[in-house]
Amino acid sequence: MRTILYIIQKEFIQIFRDKTMLPIIIALPFVQLIVLVYAATFEMKEIKMAIVDQDLSATSRKLTSKFEGSPFYQLEEFTFSMQEAQDLLSADKIDLIINISNGFEKKLMKEEKAEVQLLINAINATSAGLVNAYSSYVIADFNRNILVENLSFVTPHKLQQIKVDYSFWYNPGLNYKIYMLPGILVILITLIGAFLAALNIVREKEMGNIEQINVTPIQKYQFITGKLIPFWIIAMFELAFGLTLGKILFDIPMVGSLPLLFGFAGVYLFVALGLGLLVSTMADTQQQVMFIIFFFMLTFILMSGIFTPTESMPDWAHYVNITNPFAYFMRVIRMVLLKGSGFADISKEFFSLLAYGAIILSLAVWRYRKTA
């Protein structure tokens, strides 16, 4: 135990002596957390649209006014030429064309149906889906109002509308920052911890210090443990720092138990740092480590569910995600902070990561070649 403590002490001295390390540990997460929480959003706040109104009736003006009155839409062009609007769409100057054909009001009143054409810029499929959803909702609401207005004239009794009251659990204000901040925090603490831990052993190799350590009576498990613990402590500090920052700047809810969250994070970090140490035992240069870590991290992040739910992924992706530690912690941190989930709710993920960590750390100890 004393040997491990000496290695930990040596690592902390080496970390604090490195002038480039402290900005990476403290300043970088602070800046990234603030920037990414605002930047990583799927909210559409300025949908640029062009309206082609060939009917110019009272009803068509009501529909166009409904779009103009929405805070999500910005009218860029009002024209009678469909070709002109399509040119703007092709030039990527607008996101949406609303085409109201001639005779719109007449068909709606006489035939009780009329068509509105929506042309959406779908280069970005995600944005196009949101634009379509927003626009369809506006048209559906307009349709309900028209239906009520016309039926009230012909029915002898007052038509009763169905009123729907929405209740959004866990995020009543639909604040996207509340959803994104925990996920970004998972990525930051993992990248910082895993990268630093992976680069640490390789740096020893490049500087020649590893040869001096290898001829000492230090056991392999002692060396790996001494390298792991300092970065585990730093990553836990980063988690506490990020949660504090999230509470102060974004008022992120913390419904669940923080000790439970930190307990789970501790197990998760053994897996993440173990992966970094395993890579470092196989690589000879820092450049090799960075390429390998980048490959795995990019894959794990995109499949973790930070932007899209893992439930919507194909079956093969679910099997791949069994080896993805990001997916476990991404799900748990949101469950604990936003839903107030207890240990029973996250026990499956906890024991899975516990087994995962034991395997990864055993492989890291086994793979480290020590010559006496």
C-alpha positions as CSV (number, residue, x, y, z in Angstrom):
1,M,0.0,0.0,0.0
2,R,2.9,2.3,0.9
3,T,4.4,1.7,-2.6
4,I,1.1,2.7,-4.3
5,L,0.9,5.9,-2.2
6,Y,4.5,6.9,-3.2
7,I,3.5,6.4,-6.9
8,I,0.4,8.5,-6.4
9,Q,2.4,11.2,-4.7
10,K,5.0,11.1,-7.5
11,E,2.2,11.5,-10.1
12,F,0.6,14.5,-8.4
13,I,4.0,16.2,-8.2
14,Q,4.6,15.5,-11.9
15,I,1.1,16.8,-12.8
16,F,1.4,20.1,-10.9
17,R,4.9,20.7,-12.2
18,D,3.6,20.5,-15.8
19,K,2.5,24.0,-16.7
20,T,0.3,22.8,-19.6
21,M,-1.6,20.3,-17.5
22,L,-3.4,22.6,-15.1
23,P,-5.1,24.7,-17.9
24,I,-6.3,21.4,-19.5
25,I,-7.7,20.2,-16.2
26,I,-9.4,23.4,-15.1
27,A,-9.8,26.0,-17.8
28,L,-10.6,23.7,-20.7
29,P,-13.6,22.0,-19.2
30,F,-15.0,25.4,-18.0
31,V,-14.8,26.9,-21.5
32,Q,-16.1,23.8,-23.3
33,L,-19.0,23.2,-21.0
34,I,-20.3,26.8,-21.5
35,V,-19.7,26.8,-25.2
36,L,-21.0,23.3,-26.0
37,V,-24.2,23.6,-23.9
38,Y,-25.3,26.6,-25.9
39,A,-24.0,25.2,-29.3
40,A,-25.2,21.6,-29.1
41,T,-28.9,22.1,-29.6
42,F,-31.6,20.8,-31.9
43,E,-33.9,23.8,-31.2
44,M,-35.0,25.7,-34.4
45,K,-35.4,29.3,-33.5
46,E,-35.1,31.1,-36.8
47,I,-36.7,29.1,-39.6
48,K,-36.3,31.2,-42.7
49,M,-39.3,30.9,-45.0
50,A,-40.7,32.2,-48.2
51,I,-44.5,32.4,-48.7
52,V,-46.0,31.9,-52.2
53,D,-49.6,33.1,-51.8
54,Q,-51.4,32.7,-55.1
55,D,-54.9,32.9,-53.5
56,L,-54.7,36.3,-51.7
57,S,-57.9,35.5,-49.8
58,A,-58.9,36.2,-46.2
59,T,-58.3,32.6,-45.3
60,S,-54.8,32.4,-46.9
61,R,-53.9,35.6,-45.1
62,K,-54.9,34.0,-41.8
63,L,-52.7,31.1,-42.5
64,T,-49.7,33.2,-43.4
65,S,-50.3,35.4,-40.4
66,K,-50.2,32.4,-38.2
67,F,-46.8,31.5,-39.4
68,E,-45.5,35.0,-39.2
69,G,-46.8,35.3,-35.6
70,S,-44.8,32.2,-34.5
71,P,-41.5,33.0,-32.8
72,F,-39.9,30.2,-34.7
73,Y,-40.3,31.6,-38.2
74,Q,-38.7,34.5,-40.0
75,L,-40.3,35.7,-43.2
76,E,-37.6,36.3,-45.8
77,E,-39.7,36.6,-49.0
78,F,-43.3,37.1,-49.9
79,T,-43.8,36.4,-53.6
80,F,-46.3,35.1,-56.2
81,S,-43.6,33.3,-58.2
82,M,-42.9,29.7,-57.2
83,Q,-39.7,29.7,-59.4
84,E,-38.4,32.6,-57.4
85,A,-39.0,30.9,-54.1
86,Q,-37.3,27.7,-55.4
87,D,-34.3,29.7,-56.5
88,L,-33.9,31.0,-52.9
89,L,-34.3,27.4,-51.5
90,S,-31.6,26.1,-54.0
91,A,-29.3,28.9,-52.9
92,D,-29.7,27.8,-49.3
93,K,-31.1,31.3,-48.4
94,I,-34.4,29.9,-46.9
95,D,-35.4,26.7,-45.1
96,L,-39.0,26.5,-46.1
97,I,-41.5,27.4,-48.9
98,I,-45.2,27.6,-48.1
99,N,-47.1,27.4,-51.3
100,I,-50.8,28.3,-51.2
101,S,-52.4,27.6,-54.5
102,N,-55.1,29.7,-56.3
103,G,-58.6,28.8,-55.1
104,F,-57.5,27.8,-51.6
105,E,-60.3,29.5,-49.8
106,K,-63.0,28.4,-52.3
107,K,-62.0,24.7,-52.1
108,L,-61.9,24.9,-48.3
109,M,-65.4,26.3,-48.0
110,K,-67.1,24.4,-50.8
111,E,-65.3,21.0,-50.8
112,E,-64.2,21.2,-47.1
113,K,-60.6,20.5,-48.0
114,A,-57.7,22.3,-49.5
115,E,-54.0,21.7,-50.0
116,V,-51.0,23.6,-48.7
117,Q,-47.6,22.6,-50.1
118,L,-44.5,22.7,-47.9
119,L,-41.1,22.5,-49.6
120,I,-38.3,22.0,-47.0
121,N,-34.5,22.3,-47.4
122,A,-33.5,18.8,-46.3
123,I,-29.7,18.9,-46.7
124,N,-29.8,18.6,-42.9
125,A,-32.3,15.8,-42.3
126,T,-32.6,16.5,-38.6
127,S,-33.4,20.2,-39.1
128,A,-35.8,19.3,-41.9
129,G,-37.7,16.9,-39.7
130,L,-38.1,19.6,-37.0
131,V,-39.2,22.2,-39.6
132,N,-41.8,19.7,-40.9
133,A,-43.0,19.0,-37.4
134,Y,-43.3,22.7,-36.4
135,S,-45.0,23.6,-39.7
136,S,-47.4,20.7,-39.6
137,Y,-48.4,21.7,-36.0
138,V,-49.1,25.3,-37.1
139,I,-51.3,24.1,-40.0
140,A,-53.1,21.6,-37.8
141,D,-53.9,24.3,-35.3
142,F,-55.1,26.6,-38.1
143,N,-57.3,23.8,-39.4
144,R,-58.9,23.3,-36.0
145,N,-59.7,27.0,-35.8
146,I,-61.2,27.0,-39.2
147,L,-63.2,23.9,-38.5
148,V,-64.7,25.4,-35.3
149,E,-65.5,28.7,-37.0
150,N,-67.4,27.1,-39.8
151,L,-69.2,24.4,-37.9
152,S,-70.5,26.9,-35.3
153,F,-72.6,28.5,-38.0
154,V,-74.4,25.3,-39.1
155,T,-74.8,23.5,-35.8
156,P,-77.7,24.4,-33.5
157,H,-75.8,23.8,-30.4
158,K,-72.4,25.2,-29.4
159,L,-69.6,23.0,-30.5
160,Q,-67.4,21.8,-27.6
161,Q,-63.7,21.7,-28.3
162,I,-61.4,19.0,-27.0
163,K,-58.8,20.8,-24.8
164,V,-55.5,19.0,-24.3
165,D,-53.3,20.0,-21.4
166,Y,-49.7,18.9,-21.8
167,S,-47.5,17.9,-18.9
168,F,-43.8,17.4,-19.7
169,W,-42.2,15.3,-17.0
170,Y,-38.7,15.9,-15.8
171,N,-38.2,18.9,-18.0
172,P,-41.4,21.0,-17.9
173,G,-40.0,24.0,-19.8
174,L,-38.5,21.8,-22.5
175,N,-35.1,23.4,-21.8
176,Y,-32.7,21.7,-24.1
177,K,-29.7,22.8,-22.0
178,I,-31.0,20.7,-19.1
179,Y,-30.9,17.7,-21.4
180,M,-27.5,18.4,-23.0
181,L,-25.4,19.5,-20.0
182,P,-25.2,16.0,-18.3
183,G,-24.3,14.4,-21.6
184,I,-21.6,16.9,-22.4
185,L,-20.3,16.6,-18.8
186,V,-19.9,12.8,-19.3
187,I,-17.8,13.4,-22.5
188,L,-15.6,16.1,-20.9
189,I,-14.6,14.1,-17.7
190,T,-14.0,11.0,-19.8
191,L,-11.9,12.7,-22.4
192,I,-9.8,14.5,-19.9
193,G,-9.4,11.5,-17.6
194,A,-8.8,8.9,-20.3
195,F,-6.5,11.0,-22.5
196,L,-4.3,12.1,-19.6
197,A,-4.1,8.6,-18.2
198,A,-3.3,7.2,-21.6
199,L,-0.7,9.8,-22.4
200,N,1.0,9.4,-19.0
201,I,2.5,6.0,-19.4
202,V,3.6,6.7,-23.0
203,R,5.2,9.9,-21.9
204,E,7.3,7.9,-19.4
205,K,8.3,5.6,-22.3
206,E,9.3,8.5,-24.5
207,M,11.3,10.2,-21.7
208,G,13.1,7.0,-20.8
209,N,11.7,7.0,-17.2
210,I,9.9,3.7,-17.8
211,E,13.2,1.8,-17.9
212,Q,14.1,3.1,-14.5
213,I,10.7,2.1,-13.0
214,N,10.9,-1.3,-14.6
215,V,14.1,-2.3,-12.7
216,T,12.6,-1.4,-9.4
217,P,10.7,-4.1,-7.3
218,I,7.4,-2.4,-8.0
219,Q,4.7,-4.9,-9.0
220,K,2.7,-4.4,-12.2
221,Y,-0.6,-3.9,-10.3
222,Q,1.0,-1.3,-8.0
223,F,2.3,0.6,-11.0
224,I,-1.1,0.6,-12.8
225,T,-3.0,1.5,-9.6
226,G,-0.6,4.4,-8.9
227,K,-1.1,5.7,-12.4
228,L,-4.9,5.3,-12.2
229,I,-5.8,6.9,-8.9
230,P,-4.6,10.4,-9.5
231,F,-6.5,10.8,-12.7
232,W,-9.6,9.1,-11.1
233,I,-9.4,11.9,-8.4
234,I,-9.0,14.6,-11.1
235,A,-12.0,13.3,-13.1
236,M,-14.2,13.1,-9.9
237,F,-13.2,16.7,-9.2
238,E,-14.1,17.7,-12.8
239,L,-17.5,16.1,-12.3
240,A,-18.2,18.0,-9.1
241,F,-16.9,21.2,-10.7
242,G,-19.1,20.7,-13.8
243,L,-22.2,20.0,-11.7
244,T,-21.6,23.1,-9.6
245,L,-21.1,25.1,-12.8
246,G,-24.3,23.7,-14.3
247,K,-26.3,24.6,-11.2
248,I,-25.0,28.1,-11.1
249,L,-25.1,29.0,-14.8
250,F,-28.0,26.8,-16.1
251,D,-29.9,25.9,-13.0
252,I,-29.8,22.2,-13.9
253,P,-32.1,20.2,-11.6
254,M,-30.6,17.7,-9.3
255,V,-33.6,15.6,-8.3
256,G,-31.8,12.4,-7.4
257,S,-29.1,11.4,-4.9
258,L,-25.7,13.0,-5.6
259,P,-23.8,10.4,-3.5
260,L,-25.4,7.7,-5.7
261,L,-24.3,9.6,-8.9
262,F,-20.7,10.0,-7.6
263,G,-20.7,6.3,-6.6
264,F,-21.7,5.3,-10.1
265,A,-19.3,7.8,-11.6
266,G,-16.4,6.3,-9.6
267,V,-17.1,2.8,-11.0
268,Y,-17.5,4.3,-14.5
269,L,-14.2,6.1,-14.4
270,F,-12.4,2.9,-13.5
271,V,-13.7,1.6,-16.9
272,A,-12.8,4.8,-18.8
273,L,-9.4,5.2,-17.3
274,G,-8.7,1.5,-17.6
275,L,-9.4,1.7,-21.3
276,G,-6.9,4.6,-21.5
277,L,-4.2,2.7,-19.6
278,L,-4.8,-0.4,-21.7
279,V,-4.2,1.6,-24.8
280,S,-1.1,3.2,-23.4
281,T,0.5,-0.2,-22.5
282,M,0.2,-1.2,-26.2
283,A,1.4,2.1,-27.8
284,D,4.9,3.4,-28.0
285,T,4.3,7.1,-28.8
286,Q,1.8,9.8,-27.7
287,Q,0.8,10.1,-31.4
288,Q,-0.3,6.5,-31.5
289,V,-2.2,6.9,-28.3
290,M,-4.1,9.9,-29.6
291,F,-5.1,8.2,-32.8
292,I,-6.3,5.1,-31.0
293,I,-8.2,7.0,-28.3
294,F,-9.7,9.3,-30.9
295,F,-11.1,6.4,-32.9
296,F,-12.7,4.7,-29.9
297,M,-13.9,7.9,-28.3
298,L,-15.6,9.2,-31.5
299,T,-17.4,5.9,-32.0
300,F,-18.5,5.7,-28.4
301,I,-19.7,9.3,-28.2
302,L,-21.8,9.1,-31.4
303,M,-23.4,5.9,-30.2
304,S,-23.9,6.9,-26.6
305,G,-27.2,8.6,-27.0
306,I,-26.1,12.2,-26.4
307,F,-28.0,13.5,-29.5
308,T,-30.3,10.7,-30.5
309,P,-31.9,8.0,-28.2
310,T,-30.2,4.6,-28.2
311,E,-33.7,3.0,-28.4
312,S,-34.0,4.2,-32.0
313,M,-30.8,2.6,-33.1
314,P,-30.8,-0.7,-35.1
315,D,-30.4,-4.0,-33.2
316,W,-26.7,-4.5,-34.1
317,A,-26.0,-1.1,-32.5
318,H,-27.6,-2.2,-29.2
319,Y,-25.1,-5.2,-29.1
320,V,-22.2,-2.9,-29.9
321,N,-23.3,-0.5,-27.1
322,I,-22.7,-3.3,-24.6
323,T,-19.0,-2.4,-24.8
324,N,-19.7,1.3,-24.8
325,P,-19.2,2.8,-21.3
326,F,-20.4,6.2,-22.5
327,A,-23.9,4.7,-23.1
328,Y,-24.1,3.5,-19.5
329,F,-23.2,6.7,-17.8
330,M,-25.0,8.9,-20.4
331,R,-28.2,7.1,-19.5
332,V,-27.6,7.0,-15.7
333,I,-26.6,10.7,-15.2
334,R,-29.8,11.9,-16.8
335,M,-31.9,9.4,-14.9
336,V,-30.4,10.4,-11.5
337,L,-30.3,14.2,-12.1
338,L,-33.6,14.7,-14.0
339,K,-35.8,11.8,-12.9
340,G,-34.5,11.1,-9.4
341,S,-33.9,7.4,-10.1
342,G,-32.6,5.3,-7.2
343,F,-30.1,2.4,-7.1
344,A,-32.7,-0.2,-8.1
345,D,-33.3,1.7,-11.4
346,I,-29.6,1.8,-12.3
347,S,-28.5,-1.5,-10.7
348,K,-28.2,-3.2,-14.1
349,E,-25.8,-0.5,-15.5
350,F,-23.9,-0.4,-12.2
351,F,-23.1,-4.2,-12.0
352,S,-22.4,-4.2,-15.8
353,L,-19.8,-1.5,-15.4
354,L,-18.4,-3.2,-12.3
355,A,-17.7,-6.3,-14.3
356,Y,-16.5,-4.3,-17.3
357,G,-14.0,-2.4,-15.1
358,A,-12.6,-5.6,-13.5
359,I,-12.0,-7.0,-17.0
360,I,-10.4,-3.9,-18.4
361,L,-8.1,-3.2,-15.4
362,S,-7.0,-6.9,-15.4
363,L,-6.2,-6.6,-19.0
364,A,-4.2,-3.4,-18.5
365,V,-2.2,-5.0,-15.7
366,W,-1.6,-8.2,-17.7
367,R,-0.7,-6.2,-20.9
368,Y,1.9,-4.0,-19.1
369,R,5.3,-5.5,-19.8
370,K,7.7,-5.2,-16.9
371,T,11.3,-6.4,-17.1
372,A,13.3,-6.8,-13.9
